[in-house]
Amino acid sequence: MHRQILQDLLELANPEDAKGAKRFFKAEPGGYAQGDTFLGIRAPVIKQLVKTYRQTELTELVALLGSRYHEARHLALSLMVYQFERSKEPLRSEIYHTYLANTEHVNNWDLVDCSCYKIVGAYLIDKPRDVLYRLVESDSLWERRIAMVATYWLIKNNQFDDTLKLATLLLDDKHDLMHKAVGWMLREMGNRNQHLLINFLAENYDAMPRTALRYAIEKFPKPTRDKYLKGEF
């Protein structure tokens, strides 16, 4: 089945869009996704294909996830999310463990962001979160981002402790994509509990990368944002 899916994707390829995607997702030499290969298929088309292939077996999705084509991996992950959201145990557990066993293929920010909180975060909602602290110590940028963005599901359920702990652990991270992820999750937490965000900023303002700070305070009134950015708090 995964071969048929891949063939269908190849028939939808758009070389001009592929060139643009390669630039946008930093897949050119020296970029964070150097070497990734794009077909030039846009996200809305991937979303439509999920409906077509929604009953694909998990083993076939793993094979598709191993493709060199970015859009094939995107579709595989979208199908895993679709099936996870509509299944019960033991399939949910199988999808979760399969996802974590294949993180080397979840290797760009869009692939992480479209899948990790809907699978990893949702699975962990009523379970220990040790895996997040293992991932956050990884040498892999993408595993660290999975750890942070997975907390989005926890935030949506008013569980904020892991977001705060992971954000603190990532203050020294050197990659801009992690600064964005940390700031994004802090902002989402602040949307639900601004008091916690203000406290976090008070304790960690001096150590926060500028990008993380900008993302975290994005929803504050402009005068308040300006004070933070000028160091007046």
C-alpha positions in Angstrom: 0.0 0.0 0.0 2.8 2.5 0.8 4.2 2.0 -2.7 0.8 3.0 -4.2 0.6 6.0 -1.9 4.1 7.1 -2.9 3.2 6.7 -6.6 0.2 8.9 -6.1 2.3 11.5 -4.4 4.9 11.4 -7.2 2.1 12.1 -9.7 1.1 15.2 -7.7 4.6 16.6 -7.7 5.2 20.2 -8.6 8.9 21.0 -9.3 8.5 24.8 -8.9 6.7 24.4 -5.5 9.4 21.9 -4.5 12.1 24.5 -5.1 10.3 27.0 -2.9 9.7 24.4 -0.2 13.4 23.5 -0.2 14.3 27.1 0.5 11.5 27.6 3.1 12.3 24.5 5.1 16.1 25.2 5.0 16.9 22.0 3.1 19.7 23.6 1.2 23.4 23.1 2.1 24.1 24.5 5.6 20.4 24.6 6.5 18.9 22.7 9.5 17.2 20.3 7.1 20.0 19.9 4.7 19.4 17.2 2.2 15.6 16.9 2.7 13.8 16.2 -0.6 10.5 17.8 -1.6 7.9 17.0 -4.2 6.1 20.3 -4.0 2.8 19.1 -2.6 1.0 21.7 -0.4 -0.5 20.9 3.0 -4.2 21.2 1.9 -3.5 18.4 -0.6 -1.9 16.2 2.1 -5.0 16.8 4.2 -7.2 15.6 1.5 -5.1 12.5 1.0 -5.6 11.6 4.6 -9.2 10.9 3.9 -8.3 8.7 1.0 -5.8 6.6 2.9 -7.2 6.7 6.4 -7.4 2.9 6.7 -3.8 2.2 5.9 -2.1 -0.3 8.2 0.4 1.1 10.7 3.2 -1.1 9.3 2.6 0.6 5.9 2.6 4.0 7.5 6.0 3.2 9.0 7.3 2.3 5.6 6.0 5.5 4.2 7.5 7.5 7.1 10.9 6.1 6.0 10.6 7.8 2.6 13.1 10.4 1.5 10.3 12.6 0.4 9.2 15.2 2.9 5.5 15.1 1.8 5.4 11.3 2.2 6.6 11.6 5.8 4.0 14.4 6.4 1.2 12.2 5.0 2.4 9.2 7.1 2.4 11.3 10.3 -1.0 12.9 9.5 -2.4 9.4 9.0 -1.0 8.3 12.3 -2.6 11.3 14.0 -5.9 10.5 12.3 -5.9 6.9 13.4 -4.7 7.8 17.0 -7.5 10.2 17.5 -10.1 7.7 16.4 -8.8 4.6 18.1 -8.8 3.0 21.5 -6.2 0.8 23.3 -4.2 -1.1 22.3 -3.9 0.7 19.0 -3.3 4.1 20.6 -0.4 2.7 22.6 1.0 1.0 19.5 0.9 4.3 17.5 2.5 6.2 20.3 5.4 3.7 20.7 5.8 3.5 16.9 6.1 7.3 16.7 8.8 7.4 19.4 10.7 4.6 17.7 10.8 6.6 14.4 11.7 10.1 15.5 14.6 10.2 13.1 12.0 10.6 10.3 10.1 13.4 12.2 12.9 15.7 11.0 11.6 19.2 10.4 9.6 21.6 12.4 6.4 21.2 10.5 6.5 17.4 10.9 7.1 17.8 14.6 4.4 20.4 15.1 1.6 18.6 13.1 2.0 15.4 15.0 3.8 15.3 18.4 1.3 17.0 20.7 -1.6 15.1 19.1 0.1 11.7 19.7 2.8 12.1 22.4 1.1 14.8 24.4 -2.3 13.2 24.1 -1.0 9.8 25.1 0.8 11.2 28.2 -2.2 13.2 29.4 -2.8 10.7 32.3 0.6 9.1 32.4 4.1 9.8 33.7 6.1 12.2 31.5 9.6 10.8 31.9 10.0 10.4 28.2 9.8 14.1 27.7 12.8 14.6 29.9 14.7 12.0 28.0 13.9 13.6 24.7 14.8 17.1 25.9 18.3 15.9 26.6 18.7 14.5 23.1 21.4 15.7 20.7 18.6 15.7 18.1 17.0 19.1 17.6 13.8 17.4 16.5 13.6 15.2 19.6 14.1 18.3 21.8 11.3 20.1 19.9 9.1 17.0 20.2 9.5 17.2 24.0 8.6 20.9 24.2 5.8 21.0 21.6 4.2 17.8 23.0 3.2 19.8 26.1 0.8 21.8 23.9 -1.8 19.0 24.6 -1.1 19.3 28.3 -1.5 23.1 28.2 -4.9 22.6 26.4 -5.9 20.5 29.5 -4.6 23.1 32.0 -1.5 21.0 33.0 1.4 23.5 33.0 4.1 22.0 35.2 5.9 20.1 32.4 5.9 23.1 30.1 7.5 25.2 32.8 10.1 22.6 33.7 11.1 21.8 30.1 11.2 25.5 29.2 13.7 26.0 32.0 15.8 23.1 30.9 15.9 24.6 27.4 17.0 28.1 28.3 20.6 27.3 27.2 19.6 25.6 24.0 21.6 27.1 21.1 19.1 26.6 18.3 16.7 29.3 17.2 14.0 26.7 16.4 14.1 25.7 20.0 13.8 29.3 21.2 10.7 29.6 19.0 9.2 26.4 20.4 9.8 27.4 24.0 8.4 30.9 23.5 5.4 29.5 21.6 4.5 27.0 24.4 5.0 29.7 27.1 2.7 32.0 25.1 0.0 29.3 24.9 0.3 28.6 28.6 0.0 32.4 29.3 -3.2 32.5 27.3 -4.7 30.2 29.9 -2.7 31.3 33.0 -1.0 34.7 32.5 0.1 34.7 36.2 2.3 31.6 35.6 3.9 33.2 32.5 4.6 36.5 34.3 6.2 34.5 37.2 8.3 32.5 34.7 9.5 35.7 33.0 10.3 37.3 36.4 12.5 34.4 37.3 14.1 33.7 33.9 14.0 36.9 31.9 17.8 37.5 32.0 18.5 34.0 30.8 15.9 33.8 28.0 17.0 34.0 24.4 15.5 37.1 22.7 13.5 35.0 20.3 11.9 33.0 23.0 11.0 36.1 24.9 9.4 37.7 21.8 7.3 34.7 21.2 6.3 34.4 24.9 5.1 38.0 25.2 3.4 38.2 21.8 -0.1 38.5 23.2 0.8 41.1 25.8 -0.3 44.7 25.2 2.3 46.6 23.2 3.4 48.9 26.0 4.1 45.8 28.2 5.9 44.1 25.4 8.1 47.1 24.9 9.0 47.2 28.6 10.1 43.6 28.5 12.1 44.1 25.3 13.8 47.2 26.8 14.6 45.4 30.0 12.4 47.6 32.1 10.8 44.8 34.2 
